[in-house]
Amino acid sequence: MSKILNVRLTDDISSRLDFLAEKTKRPKSFYIKEILDQHLSEYEDAYLALDRLNDRNAKYHSTEDMEKILDL
């Protein structure tokens, strides 16, 4: 199942996307989906890391502690 999403683009981004779509004979939606597919996981990872850093109950270990825990 797919969903429709409306997005407001700046004139510059819209022009660049129009140019790319015209030159490659692909729809603009193809590039939007490709970009999201390639970069969404990076944003998810960044926000997950930020959540973990902001967790007041998190336990932090030094390199030396981890070496001892992992018996390295």
Number of C-alpha atoms within 10 A of each C-alpha: 2 4 4 5 5 5 6 7 10 8 9 9 11 13 12 11 18 14 13 15 16 12 9 9 9 12 13 16 11 10 14 11 10 11 11 12 11 9 10 12 11 12 11 11 11 12 12 12 12 11 11 13 13 10 10 8 8 9 8 9 10 8 9 10 11 12 11 10 10 8 7 7
